[in-house]
């Protein structure tokens, strides 16, 4: 049997009861990204990932992607939404070369989007992006054949495997835990 936190009325610092129920929280779920290991992703040369949050049950994942000049991600289809905030560097979608994403750019991608991400070879620095995805990336080869799927479940598997091979230990925030609950 799984243990599930029970909701109770939230209170102020002085103990006054608020008119709402909340789950108990004993600590902030917080990471210093500089302390999260950078894992060579195996998804292409020059691409490394810091796994920040993973929720396989909801199909959500948050990563910091580090890409060197000339690195790319295969053409892919998003089954859900993606949000990308560029922290450093510059990147494009091959399909939209006149719309570069640079430090400070925020990009929203609706489900059903198809594109090919790359960092130009003339970049003078590493490109770093905060990427928040719901759903999966369905990847294809340049000749249109299926290549792979990256979702929260496969990302957990692959990054755990790559981290072990590289001698690093993943540290990330997770949510949910499937199980049977008996209550009442």
N, C-alpha and C positions, 0 to 999 in steps of 0.2 A: 504494500500500500504506500502511495506517495504522500509526503507531507506537503501541504499547501498552506501558505500564510493566510490567516483569517483576517478579513477586513474589520476595521473598527472605526469609531468616530475619531477624526483627526482633532488635535488640540493645538492651541497657541503655546508659545513659550511659557505663559503664565498659567497654563492649564485650562483655559476656557475652551469649551467644546465647540468645534466648528460644525455647521449643519451639513456635513458630508462624510461619507465613508471613504476610507483610504486603506491601502495595503501598508503594513508596517515596513519601514525601511531603516535598517540599522547602520548603513553606510552609503556614501555616494558611490555610484558606479563610474569611476573616473580613471583615466589613464594619462600618463605623460607620454606623448607620442615619441619623444626622444628615448624613452626607456623600452619601447616596444620593438622587438627585433625586426630588422629589415631582412626579408627572406627573398632570395633569388627565386623568382616565381616559376621558372621552367616554361612560362607561356611565351617566351621569345627572348632573344638576346637583348640585354640592356634594360630589362624590366624587372623591378623588385617591388615587393609589397609589404606594407605594415598592416596586419589584420587588426582592426579596432573593435568591430562588433559583428557578431554572427548570430542569426536567429533562423536556424534551419526550418523550424516549424512554420514560421511566418514567411519564409523565403526572402529574408532581408539580410543584407551584408554591407558593411562599411569598411573601406580600405583606404590607405594612403598609397598611391601608386607613384613610384619613382621610375622615370624613363630617361635613358641617356639619349644624346643626339642620334637620330637615325633609327630609333626603335619604333616598332609598330605593333598593333594588335590586329588580328585578322578581321575581315569584314564580318559583322555580327548583327543579329536581330535581337531586339529587346522584347521579352515577353511581358515585362512590366516597366515601370518608370525607372529612370536613373537621373541623378543629380551630380554635377561635377563642379567643384570649386577649385580653380587653379591657384595654387599657392606660389609657385615659382616656375619660370621658364615659359615655353610656348609650344603649342600643339595645334593640329588641325584635324578635321575630317577630310579625307581625300575627296569626298563628294562636295565639300564646301570650302575650297581652298581660299576663298576671299573672306572667310570669317574666322580668323585665327583666335584662339583662346590664349590669353596671356595672364600673368599674375593679377589677381583680383577679379577675373571673369567667373561668373556663375552661369552654368548651363543646365537647363532642364530638358530631359529627353522623354517624350511620351512613349508609352508602350506601343510597340509596332515599328519603332524607328530602326533603320538599317544604315550602318556607316562603318568606316574604316579609320581608326585612330592612328595617327603617326606623329612623331616629333621630327622636325626638319633636321637634316644633317648639319646645317649651318648654325644650329643652336649653340650658344656659348656657355650654357650651363645645363645642369640636370633639370628636367621638368618634374614638378611634384604636384599631384592632384589629390584632393579629398573626393572619393567616389562613394556615393550612397545608392544602392541598387535594391529594388524590389523585383523579384522574379529571376529570370535567367538571361544570360547572353548565349544565343545559339550561334556558334561560329562556323564559318564556311571557308573553303579554300578559294583562291582566285578564280578557279575554273567552275565555281558554283557547287562543289560537292560539300556534303556535311563534313565538318571537322570535329567539333566537340561542343559540349554544353558546360557552361560555368554557372552554377547556382550556389546557394549557401551550403548545400550538402556536399557537392563536389569540391567547392573551395575549401571546406573544412578538411576533407580527405587529402587533397593535393598539397595544401600549405603545411599540414601536419607532416606529410611525407617529406617534402622538401626541407622543412625545418630540422627534422631528425637527421637527414642526410648532411645538412650543413652544421649540425651540432649546436643548434639553438633551440630554445624552448619558447613556444608561443605563449603569449599572454594577451587575452582579449576579453571583452565583455560579451556575455551570452544572455539569452532570455528564454524563458519557457522550459518545460520539461514534460514531455508526454508521459502519461501514466493514468492509472485508474484511481479515481478519488471516490471515497465513500464518505458522505457527509449527511448530517441531519439529526 
